[in-house]
Amino acid sequence: MAIPQCLICRLAVISHSVDDKYNMDPQVSPNPTFVTHLECSKTKEHYEAGQIHGLSKAGAPLLVRYDLAALSQSLQKKHLEARSPDLWRYREMLPVGNPENIVSLGETMTPLLPSSRLGGKNVFIKDEGRLPTGSFKARGLCMAVSMAKELGISRLAIPTNGNAGAAMAAYARRAGMEAFVFCPDDTPETNMREIALQGAKVWGVNGLITDCGKIVRNGTEPVGWFDVSTLKEPYRIEGKKTMGLELAEQFNWQLPDVIFYPTGGGTGLIGMVKAFDELEQIGWIDGHRPRMVAVQASGCAPIVKAFESGADHAEFWKDAHTVAAGIRVPAAIGDFLILQGIRETGGFATAVDDGAIDEARRKAAELEGILLCPEGAATYAAYLKELKSGRVTTQESAVLFNCATGLKYPMPAVNDTLDHHKPVDYSLLV
């Protein structure tokens, strides 16, 4: 198995401004975009690039398409070596045309941590909690906000279980835009306060993220905001696909065997599949694909149910509940793309209960010193489950996505104390 580059040389952080990176790189033209058009993910109908779009006429997500032949002539692997280790190192494969429109908070490459104590010698945790606002939502929202700036949009709205709203708020305010955020009223308080402190207008809603989404959708005309809900605009997926680009580079352009991904709206899973397809088309990787595993909670598992029944779309999941709020998404507009990505890569969907998630979080912290968020812990719980089932083996290289820093979530209380006025019985401390 290839040694991930991040374990060798990708952990250095080089600080350059966005303008400096473009001006100093002779390989980059003033307008480096290779975007040709947008494409309906259902009908394949083309839509003009450079225009404001939501869903397609068929009500399906739009996918950004590139002139990959021209891109492959302009960009080579060696060009990446001189660039800062951040998301924008892949700028030719991203949709922002004018570098001045990039809205950045320092989207560093995230480490790939070998974690052999977690059950297999080839297990790695992709720790997305190192990104701005502490989650992988920074990838999608920095791209969506940058493109909103490029397209002249100044008012954004989003439904969120927490981390996407925090990321949108941060990037929107960085860009000087108005931000409106709607969260289920049981969203972690840390997330709500984070969103508010970053200057967004935020409301708790007595419902699920789908109910929040309805409020955003119905407010588009009277308030005049642009809806940046998952997959309802074309560019969050382009930010999320950088997870796949990074993984390919970190594994020396030889992809791992299996990827466990916490799946709510599924943008990242869809994005990684798209990234791998584009990398193959420009000749940077071969046809080998990781088996994509969609991980859900037993209390909200519409993709698992659809996968197991052979359906192309998932039914709305009633009474959705789980400690992993980020994957409590009872209906995903990109359900058919998630299922397609799973099946085309020979992967599967699996669900774990809240008890297993809590135990996996505790175990990862104790064994490897890695503080997972609940959604990240779900991927570890799923990995252990599928080792027992035989659907994965310890010989396979497996990547588990920790999608946010565990510091945002409640942790067990510490009740042990010492009185420094009294003698300490050290035998009781070990």
C-alpha positions in Angstrom: 0.0 0.0 0.0 1.3 3.5 -0.8 2.4 5.6 2.1 0.2 8.6 2.5 2.1 11.7 1.6 0.7 13.6 4.6 2.7 11.3 6.8 5.9 12.4 5.1 5.7 16.0 4.1 2.2 17.5 3.9 1.9 18.7 7.5 3.8 21.9 7.1 1.7 25.0 6.9 2.8 27.7 4.5 1.1 31.1 4.9 0.5 33.1 1.8 -2.4 35.4 0.9 -4.6 34.3 -2.0 -3.4 37.1 -4.2 0.3 36.2 -3.5 -0.4 32.6 -4.5 -1.8 33.6 -7.8 0.7 36.2 -8.6 3.7 34.1 -7.7 2.6 31.0 -9.7 3.6 31.3 -13.4 1.4 28.3 -14.2 -1.8 30.1 -13.3 -3.5 32.5 -15.7 -5.4 35.5 -14.5 -8.6 33.6 -15.1 -7.8 29.9 -14.3 -11.3 28.4 -14.5 -11.9 25.5 -16.9 -15.6 25.4 -16.3 -17.6 24.7 -19.5 -21.2 24.4 -18.2 -23.4 23.0 -15.5 -25.3 19.7 -16.0 -28.5 18.4 -14.6 -27.7 15.3 -12.6 -30.9 13.6 -13.9 -31.5 14.7 -17.4 -27.9 15.7 -18.4 -29.4 19.0 -19.8 -26.8 21.8 -19.9 -27.0 25.1 -18.1 -24.8 28.1 -18.8 -21.9 28.7 -16.5 -21.5 32.2 -14.9 -25.2 32.5 -14.2 -27.1 32.1 -10.9 -28.6 28.6 -10.7 -30.4 26.6 -8.0 -31.8 23.2 -8.9 -32.3 22.1 -12.5 -35.7 22.3 -14.2 -36.1 18.7 -13.3 -35.7 19.6 -9.6 -32.3 17.8 -9.4 -28.8 19.0 -8.3 -26.6 20.7 -10.9 -23.1 19.4 -11.4 -20.2 21.6 -12.6 -18.4 20.3 -15.7 -14.9 21.2 -16.8 -12.8 21.0 -20.0 -10.7 18.2 -18.5 -8.7 17.8 -21.7 -7.5 21.4 -21.5 -7.1 21.2 -17.8 -4.8 18.2 -18.1 -2.6 20.1 -20.5 -2.3 23.1 -18.1 -2.0 21.3 -14.7 0.5 18.6 -13.7 1.1 16.9 -10.4 4.5 18.6 -10.1 2.8 22.0 -10.0 1.2 21.1 -6.7 4.6 20.6 -5.0 5.2 24.4 -5.0 1.8 25.3 -3.7 0.6 25.9 -0.2 -1.0 22.9 1.4 -4.6 24.1 1.3 -7.8 23.6 -0.5 -7.0 26.2 -3.2 -4.0 24.2 -4.4 -6.5 22.5 -6.7 -7.8 25.8 -8.1 -7.9 24.7 -11.8 -10.3 21.9 -10.8 -12.6 24.4 -9.0 -15.2 26.8 -10.3 -14.0 30.2 -9.1 -12.9 32.2 -12.1 -11.5 35.5 -10.6 -9.0 34.9 -7.7 -10.2 38.2 -6.1 -13.5 36.4 -5.4 -12.0 33.7 -3.3 -13.3 33.9 0.3 -10.8 32.1 2.5 -10.3 31.6 6.2 -7.3 29.3 5.7 -8.6 26.0 4.4 -5.6 23.8 5.2 -5.1 20.2 4.0 -6.3 18.0 6.8 -4.1 15.2 8.2 -4.6 11.6 7.5 -3.9 9.9 10.9 -2.8 6.3 11.0 -4.8 4.6 13.7 -3.8 1.0 14.0 -5.1 0.5 17.5 -8.7 1.0 16.2 -8.9 -2.5 14.7 -6.7 -2.8 11.6 -3.1 -1.9 10.7 -4.4 0.0 7.6 -6.9 2.3 9.3 -6.6 6.1 8.8 -8.7 8.9 10.2 -9.1 11.9 8.0 -9.5 14.6 10.6 -11.6 17.4 9.1 -11.9 19.1 12.5 -8.7 21.1 11.6 -10.6 23.2 9.1 -12.0 26.7 9.7 -15.1 26.6 12.0 -14.0 23.2 13.0 -15.7 21.0 10.4 -15.6 19.8 6.9 -18.6 22.1 6.1 -15.9 24.8 5.6 -15.0 23.1 2.3 -18.4 23.4 0.7 -19.4 26.7 2.2 -16.1 28.5 1.3 -16.8 27.5 -2.3 -20.5 28.4 -2.2 -19.8 31.8 -0.7 -16.9 32.5 -3.1 -19.1 31.7 -6.1 -21.9 33.8 -4.5 -19.5 36.7 -4.5 -18.5 36.0 -8.1 -22.1 36.0 -9.1 -23.0 39.2 -7.2 -25.1 37.6 -4.5 -25.1 39.4 -1.1 -27.7 37.7 1.1 -27.6 34.0 1.9 -29.8 31.6 3.9 -29.3 28.0 5.1 -31.0 25.3 7.1 -28.5 23.4 9.3 -28.0 20.9 12.1 -25.1 23.1 13.2 -21.8 23.0 11.5 -23.0 24.0 8.0 -24.6 27.1 9.5 -21.5 28.0 11.4 -19.4 27.7 8.2 -21.8 29.7 6.1 -22.0 32.4 8.8 -18.2 32.7 9.0 -17.6 32.8 5.2 -20.6 35.1 4.5 -19.4 37.6 7.1 -15.8 37.3 5.8 -17.3 38.3 2.4 -19.4 41.1 3.8 -22.7 39.3 3.1 -25.8 38.9 5.1 -26.4 35.4 6.6 -29.7 33.9 7.8 -29.5 30.5 9.6 -32.3 28.2 10.7 -31.5 25.3 13.1 -33.6 22.6 14.8 -34.1 23.8 18.3 -32.1 20.9 19.7 -29.0 21.9 17.8 -26.0 21.9 20.1 -25.9 25.2 21.9 -22.2 25.6 21.0 -23.2 25.7 17.3 -26.0 28.1 17.9 -23.8 30.5 19.8 -21.0 30.2 17.3 -23.3 31.1 14.4 -24.6 34.1 16.3 -21.2 35.4 17.4 -20.1 35.3 13.8 -22.7 37.9 12.9 -25.4 35.8 11.4 -29.1 36.0 12.2 -30.0 32.6 13.7 -33.2 31.0 14.8 -34.1 27.7 16.5 -37.0 25.9 14.8 -39.3 23.4 16.6 -38.7 20.7 14.0 -36.0 18.9 11.9 -33.7 20.2 9.2 -36.3 19.5 6.6 -38.6 21.9 8.4 -35.9 24.5 8.5 -35.4 24.0 4.8 -39.0 24.7 4.1 -38.7 28.0 5.9 -35.6 28.9 3.8 -37.3 27.9 0.6 -40.5 29.8 1.3 -38.5 32.9 2.3 -36.6 33.2 -1.0 -39.0 35.5 -2.7 -40.2 37.7 0.2 -36.8 38.2 1.7 -34.6 37.9 -1.4 -32.0 35.6 0.0 -30.2 32.9 -2.0 -30.7 29.3 -0.7 -27.4 27.5 -0.1 -29.1 24.3 1.2 -27.3 21.0 0.5 -27.1 20.4 -3.2 -29.7 23.1 -4.0 -26.8 25.2 -5.4 -24.0 23.7 -7.6 -20.9 24.7 -5.7 -20.9 23.2 -2.2 -20.2 19.8 -3.9 -17.2 21.3 -5.6 -15.7 22.3 -2.3 -16.5 18.9 -0.8 -14.8 17.1 -3.7 -11.5 18.5 -2.5 -11.6 15.7 0.1 -11.2 13.3 -2.7 -8.5 15.3 -4.3 -6.6 15.5 -1.0 -7.0 11.8 -0.3 -5.6 10.9 -3.8 -2.6 13.1 -3.3 -2.0 11.9 0.3 -2.1 8.3 -0.9 0.4 9.0 -3.7 -2.3 8.8 -6.3 -3.3 5.3 -5.4 -6.6 5.3 -3.7 -7.5 3.4 -0.5 -9.7 0.3 -0.5 -12.7 1.6 1.4 -14.0 5.0 2.7 -16.5 5.2 5.6 -18.4 8.5 5.3 -21.0 9.9 7.7 -24.0 10.5 5.4 -26.8 13.0 5.9 -27.2 15.1 2.8 -24.3 13.1 1.3 -22.5 16.0 -0.5 -19.1 14.8 0.4 -19.7 11.2 -0.8 -21.0 12.5 -4.1 -18.2 15.0 -4.3 -15.4 12.4 -3.7 -16.9 10.1 -6.4 -16.9 13.1 -8.8 -13.3 14.0 -7.8 -12.1 10.4 -8.5 -13.8 10.4 -11.9 -12.2 13.7 -12.9 -8.8 12.6 -11.7 -9.0 9.5 -13.8 -10.1 11.5 -16.9 -7.0 13.7 -16.6 -4.8 10.7 -16.2 -3.7 11.1 -12.6 -5.2 7.9 -11.2 -6.2 4.6 -12.6 -9.7 3.0 -12.5 -9.4 1.6 -9.0 -12.1 3.1 -6.7 -12.5 2.9 -3.0 -15.7 1.2 -2.0 -17.8 4.1 -0.7 -19.7 3.2 2.6 -22.5 5.5 3.6 -22.7 5.5 7.4 -26.0 6.5 9.0 -27.6 6.2 12.5 -30.2 3.6 13.2 -32.6 6.3 14.2 -32.3 8.0 10.8 -31.2 5.6 8.0 -33.1 6.4 4.8 -30.1 5.7 2.6 -29.5 2.3 4.2 -33.1 1.3 3.8 -33.1 2.3 0.1 -29.8 0.6 -0.6 -30.9 -2.6 1.0 -34.2 -2.6 -0.9 -32.6 -1.8 -4.2 -34.4 1.5 -4.6 -33.0 4.5 -6.5 -34.6 7.0 -4.1 -35.0 7.0 -0.3 -38.3 7.4 1.5 -38.7 10.2 4.1 -37.6 8.8 7.5 -40.2 9.5 10.1 -39.3 10.4 13.7 -35.6 10.8 12.9 -33.4 10.8 16.0 -29.8 10.3 16.9 -27.0 11.7 19.1 -25.1 12.4 15.8 -27.2 15.4 14.8 -25.2 16.0 11.6 -26.5 12.9 10.0 -30.1 13.4 11.2 -31.4 14.1 7.7 -34.6 12.4 7.0 -34.7 13.2 3.3 -31.7 14.0 1.0 -32.4 15.7 -2.3 -29.3 13.9 -3.7 -30.4 10.5 -2.5 -30.1 9.0 -6.0 -26.6 10.3 -6.4 -25.5 8.9 -3.1 -27.0 5.5 -3.9 -25.4 5.6 -7.4 -22.0 6.4 -5.9 -22.2 3.6 -3.5 -23.3 1.0 -6.0 -20.9 2.1 -8.8 -17.9 1.7 -6.4 -19.1 -1.7 -5.0 -19.8 -0.1 -1.6 -22.7 -0.3 0.7 -24.7 1.6 3.3 -24.8 0.7 7.0 -26.4 2.0 10.2 -25.2 2.0 13.8 -27.1 2.8 17.0 -26.4 5.6 19.4 -24.8 3.3 22.0 -22.3 2.1 19.5 -21.5 5.7 18.5 -20.9 6.8 22.1 -18.7 3.8 22.7 -16.7 4.3 19.5 -16.1 7.9 20.5 -14.8 6.9 23.9 -12.7 4.1 22.5 -11.0 6.3 19.8 -10.1 8.9 22.4 -8.7 6.3 24.8 -6.8 4.2 22.3 -5.5 6.9 19.9 -6.0 10.2 21.6 -8.3 11.4 18.8 -11.4 13.2 19.9 -14.1 12.3 17.3 -17.3 14.2 16.8 -20.4 11.9 17.1 -20.7 11.7 13.3 -17.0 10.7 13.0 -17.5 8.2 15.8 -20.3 6.7 13.7 -17.8 5.8 11.0 -15.6 4.0 13.5 -18.6 2.2 15.0 -19.5 1.2 11.4 -16.0 0.0 10.7 -16.0 -2.3 13.7 -19.5 -3.6 12.8 -18.4 -4.4 9.3 -15.2 -6.1 10.4 -17.4 -8.5 12.3 -19.7 -8.9 9.4 -16.9 -9.6 7.0 -17.8 -6.8 4.5 -14.4 -5.3 5.2 -11.1 -6.9 6.4 -8.2 -5.7 8.4 -6.0 -6.1 5.3 -7.8 -3.4 3.4 -6.8 0.2 3.7 -9.7 2.1 5.3 -10.3 5.8 5.7 -12.8 7.0 8.4 -14.0 10.6 8.1 -14.0 12.6 11.3 -16.1 15.5 10.0 -15.7 17.9 12.9 -13.7 18.6 16.0 -15.0 16.7 19.0 -14.5 19.9 21.1 -17.9 21.2 19.9 -19.8 18.4 21.6 -20.7 17.4 25.2 -18.1 15.2 27.0 -18.4 13.1 30.1 -18.2 15.1 33.4 -15.1 14.8 35.6 -16.1 14.4 39.3 -12.8 13.3 41.0 -11.2 15.9 43.2 -8.3 16.3 45.6 -8.0 18.5 48.7 -4.5 20.0 48.7 -4.8 20.6 52.4 -4.8 16.9 53.2 -2.2 14.2 52.5 -2.5 12.6 49.1 -2.8 8.8 49.0 -0.9 8.2 45.8 -1.7 4.5 45.8 -5.3 5.5 45.0 -4.3 7.5 41.9 -3.1 4.6 39.8 
